[in-house]
Amino acid sequence: MSDIQLCEKIYQYILDGDREAIVPVVRQALEAGEEPLALIEEVLNPALKVVGEQFDTGKTYLPELIMAAEAMQAAMDVLNPLLVARQQQIKSPGRVVMATVQGDIHDIGKNIVSAVLKANGFEVLDLGRDVPAAEIVTKAKEFDADIIGLSALLSTTLPYCHDTVRLLAELGLKDRFKVFIGGGPANPDYAESIGVIYGGPHAEAAVQNMLKVMGRA
Amino acid sequence: MVDFMEVIRRTETGPFINERDFDIEVIFKTTRNLAKKYAVQFDRKELITQYPEMVDGAFQAGLELAEIAGMFCINTSRQLKFTRAELLTALRTTPRSLRIGWGKDQRVIQAAEWGVSRKPFIWAGFSGAPLTEDIFRASIRSYIKEPLVDALGHGGLYNIDGIEVRSDSPMEVRATRQELIYLREALAREGRPGMPFIGGESSTTGLGDLAILSPAYLPPGAFHFIPTLNELKINYRNLSRVMAGLEYGVYNINLVDSIIGGYAGGPEGAAIVTIAAFILGTIVCQASISLCHPAHNKWVSTSPPESIWAENIVGQAFARNSPLIIIGDVWTSAGTGTKDILQEIAAISITKSLTGNNPHGVGATNGKYPHGSGLDARWMAESALAAYDNKLSLARGNEIVCALVDRYEDKLANPDLGKPYDQVYDMTKAMPLPWWQELYDENKREFARDFALKI
């Protein structure tokens, strides 16, 4: 199989979200002389971006976005050690810690944002649902995040978003992270009142706004 | 017949599966295959479906999904699985008619049955929005005053005595109790003390819900929600609501908000997942009523065409195959005091009226702002009843609904949010301000003229 055919296969496996099939083909491509960084920037990232665009236009759905990101991760697990050995780095728009805040178990909105972020090349640490402010702040520091993304579906969990902002201020970390909020009851007025950025009415808007604050849009 | 203790046993003994695999391998892939197998296909030009074969296929797909997937227990990572015989027995034994409420305000709510024309049951209130005490107390009256309204469900409080209400905190208990105090005070004040109602909407984790199971707050015979989480999931908190409610004697409403674009896939998947959730909810949630809210992942409301279509499939599927009492959320992107909200309400309500979902709402601005009022509910009732009174066929109803959707679809990305309650209603009299009443009347005349309806 030629290099081009291998790259086309890798591209297609991202579109198909096939995390099993992609790994041996990535290895074959490396054995055939493909550069790891070039594979990421010229094959994997563009394919994942296409899946993100298809989601934006309603042609694919959240599971397909997640499966594509999983296939990407499977490929990256092969490629990352090689990048480290060659002292190369991926150009990512930023590092984001995502969490559905304390008291809230409705995580599908956060999952959609996380998946769209990955499709746009962000490095994402997803903390899951019902996450206390202290854990969000601790993990954001450990992950060396640029952005903290807080999701709340309920008006009665918005105060836990505020807790995170207050804790950041108390710890002198207010300016270290850009904090975004989103979800059902969140709106621009509330975001402004607690001194954070309103993500937008849906996931794609949130990711575009995050790209903007990272100077990538 | 599977009783509730058996449900609890299965949370401990059902097959173990990790959540990712349940979401992707079970829900998404099975639903996608079932949509193909049964030829369930969204059609933007036919938001009210006129193909009974597809509706029946959707029901079979939902039943098959319910059997394959069961319900996922988040706390134990186990599937609560039921045999087809258990599912069908539960459907057969779920009530098709309930006499609800008390005294002169008592009403009967019924399951829709194919070929039987029934007046829609109007379940009104400002659901979904965060309300202050002042706005809650004032606005609730505007819904109870509406004579076409049969039952009440009025949303929750987010601020008490100047303290923010936090989920899973002592303030959740306080807010939920206060909600019931205000609700029952308003029912008595407006002379409809026996009106059936849903209580506990301020309780987001179940903590507040448990705190109101007392005759002083939520009396036996009233309703509370048991949410099915996305998709086909339940947790111990919500099962605790069921347990407490069963022993106490309130009715359970299975609240299902399948996400279009989420784990279910597109509108076809959202419809199939909702059908499965309703079937499973008769056992897991011990539900007497099922609430349908297929939410678009971008626009949230139930007014986008995909959402309207999914709800139409769900309603018709049960009416034709196994009648179940269904209420459906009327959630709009626009806010009160605007023409757009009235267009959205009419499209959703006519669909519900013709497809066996009784309208429940109006949740305005996707729950983001307190921009709702009793006139929204009046229009929900009037437009739903117009479909019934004018004996609309599915075909004619579809033409009207598609025309209404054409009028607002492009605005969903940037809806007219309207105004807060205190800017559209007289706060002391609980009556619409003249300009809002005039806009309402003008819209009603236009609606009757444009679609040749007697209303």
Interface residues (C-beta under 8 A of the other chain):
Chain A: F55 G58 Y61 L62 P63 I66 M67 Q102 G103 D104 I105 H106 I108 I112 L154 S155 T156 T157 L158 P159 Y160 H162 G184 P185 A186 N187 P201 H202 A203 E204
Chain B: R20 D23 I24 I27 F28 K29 I74 A129 P130 G156 Y158 E164 V165 R166 S167 D168 S169 E172 A175 S202 T204 T205 L229 N230 N235 I259 G261 G262 Y263 A264 G265 G266 G269 N297 K298 W299 V300 N366 G367 K368 Y369 A413
